[in-house]
Amino acid sequence: MPNPLTAPKLTIEQRFDFSHSDARGLVMQRGYVWAGVVLCALCVGPMSAVELCGIPAAIAFFACLGVHRRTLGALLREPLVYLLAAWGAWVATTLLWSLEPRLGTWDLRTLRFAWWVLVLWPLMPQRRRLILALCVGFLLANLAQGVLGVIRFEGWTNLDFSRQYPDRNAGWWVHPAICGYMLPAALGLHLPAALWGRGRARWFGVFGSLATWAGMFATGTRGAWVAGAGLTIVALVLAWMRSRRFANERRHFRRVLLGVVAVGACVLIAGGASPRVRSRVAETGMEVRRALVEHDLHTWSGARIRFARWAIEMIELRPITGFGAGSFETWVRTHRPEELTGPGGIDGEEHVSPMAHNLWLHAWATLGLPGLLLCVAIAYVLLRGGFGGSGNPLRAIEPAEAELGGDRRSSQEGSAALSVWSVYDSGPGLALVGILLTTVFDVQYVNSPPSALLAVLGALCLWDRPRERAGV
């Protein structure tokens, strides 16, 4: 009888080896892969689709449990699992002293997508397909923006499915600001392919990047524009570092840099030709002038500074425990009512938000120092996982034969295609950088759409992943 204490431990590749399954198990596993693809494609869809898209994957997860049960032990070694559990426990604890527990429960409700990490874990050998499915989902969101733009251009007001924001185009997303901050993640997915990809993957990355920039301009979300520009600079620095490391990419980098400058100029010209974009830019200039020159914070941009000041005041009062999840708006209304109305509002109108529009300040003010440290730890774990292994943007592209193994002649065509699309392995890491750049404008964990996206990116950025494979 084998002794479990002396039996050799399974490697991560052995845990994800499903070749021992019978024909029925392999068919079910293929269905499971497609369920995961649907989940990743629809996680950035309309909210009704987001709520339902995980059901097929959950059903397939339990149906194929006999095939992939060996993979679940490795998931227990992932720090993200324990950080998410600690996050939920601490948020629930802060409700005991929260000034508004009802609003605080939203910080817990967004954790309802965390189980996606579990159902997507056995699909990690097909991680690249899941990444491409997420890219397709974002492109479908851009397509919805295009459809809405045509509807408004033609004056078909009865078909307008986003009437709450007639001057901003968020497509099928409800709120242009909340979901506009998700688009830098889409840009991060495409930039590796656009800047140092090859063949069809490069052109797909260029098209995806341009479509994403068009979507960001359509939403009118200025914070997303800033984050997108910053992310592009980060990606260019990575491309430059690759050119310094690999001699065969130096000439390619020079061409890419010229292309980025040319495309950037075209994007600026196209954005300047849009009346809505011009009005948003002019509005930003006016608000910055009022804030810096006239010291007037009673504008939409100035309100962000006031929110930050209020959050800092809350931190000074309770730096360790915070005021509890959901307490920001209640604290402001209780302690700073004179700053919300009359001359203290925005152009004479009351304005206060349930959040501080800065993730780090909001987490510290409401969840205290433990909440802030948990946010930092989760961000570190996700970035390390996103840029680890095949996601390292500075790694050399592996030869096609090394990715698939087996007989070179029988798999040469499939291997070549796989090596071309392997550049998207770095996409989730850069997508997380894009989201991190927006955290100074928004608090992602209090809103459902970005929380769903973060759940998928978290699953794609787990540390101990198997190498991607061509088949199930």
N, C-alpha and C positions, 0 to 999 in steps of 0.2 A: 504494500500500500504506500503510495507516494507521500512523503512528508512535506506539508506546505511550508515548513520553515526552511527546508533545504532545497526546495524546488527552485529552479532558475526563474527570475522575474521576466515577464514578457516585455520586449521592447515596444516602443510606440508603433513601429511598423507592423509588428506581429499582432498587436491588439486590433489594428485596422485592416488586417488581412481577411477578407471575406471570401477568399477562393475556396474555402472548405465547405461553403454552403451548397445545398442542392439547387437544382434548376428553379424550383418554386421560390426558394429564398432569394436567389439572384433577381428574379423578376420582381419580387416585392421590394427588394432594395433599389431597383431602378425606379420604381414608382415613388419610393421614399425620396430619391434624389430630385425627381420632378416636383414633389411637394415642397421640398426646400427651395427649389428655384422659384416656385410661385410665391412663397413667403418673402423671399428677398426682393422680388420684383414688385410686390404689392405693398411692402412695408412703407413705401413713400407715396402711396395712393391716397384716395379719399379716406376719411376716418372710418367709414363703415367697412371698407375693404381692409384697412389696417387691423380692425378688431377681429375680422373673420379669417384673415389669410393664414393664421397659424394653426387653424383647426385641422386641415388636411395633413400638415406635417406632424401634428400631435398624434393623429390616428395612425399614420405610417410609422411613427416612432415606436408605439406600443405593438403594432403588428409585426415589426421587424426586430423586436427586442431579443428574440432568440439568436438572431444573426450578429447583432452588434453589442450584445451585453458586455463583452470583454472590454469595450472602449470606455465604459462608464467609470471604472476604477481610476483611469488616468485623469478624468475630469475632476476628481476629488483632490488632485494635486495642484489644481489651478488656483492661484491666489485671488482671481477675480470672483470666484464663487463665494469665498469667505468675506471678501470686502463688500459684496452686494448684501450678504446676510447681515453684516455689521451695520451697513448703511440703513437697511430697513429697521433693524432693532433700535438704532439710535433715533431715527426720525420718529418712530412710534413712542419712544420714551419722552422726547421733547413735547409731545402732545399733552403730557401731564401738566406742564406749566405754560402751554401756549396761550396767547391772548385771543386766538381765534382758531380753536381746534378744527372747526368745520373746514376752513380753508387749508389747514395743515394736512388734512387727509389727502389732498391732491398730491402732496409730495410722496405719499405712499401708493396712491393709485397708479402713478406712472411706473411703479415697479411691476405692474401686471404683465409687462412684456419681458421681464427678466427670464422667464422660463424658456424663451426662444433660444437662449444660450444652450440649454439642455438638449432641445430637439435638433439643433443644428450641429452639435458636437460630433455625432457619428458620421456626419457628411463632410468632415474636413478633408478627406482625400479628394473631394470634388470642390474644394474651396474656390478654385479659379472660376468654375461655372457659377458659383453663388455670387462672386464679385461681379461677373459680367451680367448676371440677372439683376443685380442692384443698379448697375449702370443703365440697363434697359428700362428699369422702373423710373429712374430719374428722367430719361429721355421721353418716356410716356407722359410724365408730368409736364415737361416742356411742350410736348405736343398739345396737351390740354390748354396750356397758356396760349398757344397759337390759335387753337379753335376759338377760345374766348375772345382773342384779339380780332378775329374775322367777324365774329358775331357783333361785337361792338362797332367795328368799322362799317358794317352793313346796316347798323341801326336796328338789329333784331332784338329789341329789348325784352320781348317775351321769352327769349331763349337764354338770356343772361343768367348764368348759374352762380354768379358772384356779385350780386347787386349791392351788398353791404359796402363794397369798396369800388365805386364806379371809376375812380381815377387811378386805381392800381390793379394790376393783373396778376393774380396768384393762381390762376388755373383752377383745378379742382380742390386746391387747398383753401381752407376757410379764411385764415388770417395771413395777409401778405408779409407781415413782419416776422411772425413766428416761423413760418415755413420758408421765408426768404433766407433766414439764417441757416437752413439746411443745405442750400445750394452750394456754399463753399465746400461742403463734403463731396458733392458730386464733382466739383472741379478737381478736388484732390484725387478722386478715383481716376480721372482721365489724364492728368498732367504727366505722370510717368510715361504713358504710352505716347503722348504728344511730344515730349521733349527728348526722350532717348529710346523710343520704340522703333520698330522696324516693320516694313510691309503694311499689311492691312490693319494691324493693331495701331500703327502710328496714325493712319488716316481716320480710324475710328476715334482715337483719342483727340485728334484735332477737331473733328466734327463735334464730339461730345463737349469739349471745352468751349467752343464757340456757342453751342446751344445753351450751355450753362450760363455763360455771360449774358446772352440774350434774355434768359429767364430771370437773372438777377436784376437786369435793367428794368424788365417788365414789372417786377414786384415793387420797385421803388425803395427797396430796403437798403439804406445807405450804409449801415453797418456791414452788410454782406458785400458791398462793393469794396469797402476798406479791407475786409478779411480776404476777399478774392485777390486783391492786388498784393497783399502781404504774402498770401500762399503762393502766388506765382513767383514772387521773389525768392521764397524758400526753395521752390522746385528748381529755379534757375541756378541757385547756389549748389544744389545737389547735382544738377547736370554738369556744372563746372567742375565739381569735385570728381565726378566720374571721368571727365575728360582729362583731368590731371592723373588719374589712376590708370586709365586704359588708353594707350597711345592711339588705338584705332578709332577712338571716339572724339579726338580733338578737332578734326576737320568737321565732323558732324555737329559738334557743339557750336562752332562758328556759324554754320548755316542755320542752326536752330535759333541762335540769338538774333540773327538778322530777321528770321521769320517771325519771332515773337515781337520784335520792334514793329515790323510791318503790320502784323495782325493787330497789335495793340493800337497802332495809329488808326487802322480801319475801325476798330471797335469804338474808339473815342469819337471818330467822325460820325459813325452810325448812331452812337448815343447822343451826340450833340444835335443830330438831326431830329431827334424825337422831342416833341414839345413837353411831354411829361418828364423826361429825363432832365431837360433844361430847367424846368420849373423846380425840380427837386434840388438840382445843383444850386440854383439861385436862392432857393429857400435855405439851403445849408449855409451859403455864404452870408446871408442876412443874419441867421441865428448865431453863427460864429462871431460876426462883428458885434452883435448885441451882447454876447457873452464876454468877449475879450476887451472890447473897446469901451462899451457902455456899462459893463459889469451887470448886465441884465440877464438873469437866468429864467425869465418867464417865457421861454420858448420851448419847443419840443426837444431841441438839443440841450438847452440849458437845464431842462427838467432832469436829464440824466445826471448832471452834476449835483443837483439838489438831492436826487435819490441816493447818490453815493455819500453825500454829506450826512443824510439821515441815517444811512446804514452805519457809517463810522460812529455817529453818536450812540447808536444802539450797541455797537461793539465796545465802546468805552464804558458803558454802563454795566454790561454783562459779557465780558470777554470769554468766559469759560463755558457757561451753559447756554448762552444766547437766550432769546425771548421765546423760543419754541417755533416749530414749523407753522407757517401761515400767519405770523404775527406782524409782518412788516407794515401792511396798510393800516391795521388797527392801531399800531403804535404811533404812526404818523398822524392819524386822525385824532388820537387822544392827546399827544404831546405837541403837535405842531398845527393846530387847526387854523391859526391865523395866516399860515403860509399857503393855504390851499385855495382860498377864495379872494375875491376882490383883486387888489394889486398884486397879491401873492400867487395867483394862479397863472395859467398860460393865456396871455392876452385877455385877461379878465375872467377866464373860465376856470372852474375847479378842475384840478387834475392830480390824481395820485394813482399809483399802480400797485397791484398786489405783490410786486417784487421790485427789487432794487435795480433791475436791468444790468446787473453785474454779478455773475455767478459766485465769484470768490467773496465779495463783500456781503452778498445776500446770505450765502451759506454760513459765514461767520456770525452775522447779526442774528440769524434765526436759529441756527443749529449749534452755535458756539464753536469753540476751538476743535472739539472732536469732529464736528461736521466738516469744517474746513480741511482738517488733516485727512479725512476719508476721501474728500474730493481730490486732493493732491495725490493720494495713494492710488485711487482708481485711474486718474489720468496717467500716472507713471506706468502702471501695469499695462494699460491699453496701448500706450505708445511703444513700450518695450516689446510687447507681443506683436504689434503691427509692423515694426521695423526689424523683427527678429526672423531668423531663418530665411526662407525664400522672399520675405518682404523687405529685406535689406536693400535699399536703393543703390548702395555702392558695391553690390556684389556683381561679379561677372555673370553674364548670361550663360547658363550651362549648355553644353552641346546637346543637340536634339536627342541623340541616342541615350545620353545619360539620364534624361528625364523619364523615359519610358522603360528602358531596359529591354531585354529580350533580343530577338533576332533583328539585326539592323535592317536587312533588306525588306522584311515583312512589315516593319513599322516605320519605315523612313518617312513616308508621306504624313502619317499622323504625328510623328515626332516633330517634324518641321513646323506644322501648324501649331503644335503645343508650345514650342519654344518661342514663337512669335508672340503669342498671347500671354506668355509668362511675365511680361513686363507689367501686367496688371496686378501681380502679386504685391507690389508696393503700394497699390491704391488705397487700401484701408488705412494704412499708417498716415499717408498724407491727408486722407479724408478727416482723420481725427485731428490733425494739425489745423485743418480748416475750421473745424468746430471749435477747437480751443481758441482760435483767433476771434471767434464771435462771442466768447464768454464774457468779454468786457462790455458787451451790449445787451446780453440776454441771459436768462437763467434757464438752461435747457431742461433740467430735471423737473420743473414744475409744469411743463407742457407735454401733452401726449405725443404729437408727431415727432419732435426731436428725440423723445425718450425711446420711441419704437426704433428709430434709426440707430440710436446708440446701442440698443440691445443687439441688433444685427451686426454692427461693427464690433461690438464686444465679443460676439461669437467668432467672428473672422479674425480676431486678434488675440486669441488664446495662445499661451506660450508654447506648450509642448505639442505641436501639430505634426501629423504625418506629412510626408511629401505628397504633393498633388499627383494624381494618376489620371490616365486617359479614360479608363473605363471604371465600372462599378466593382 
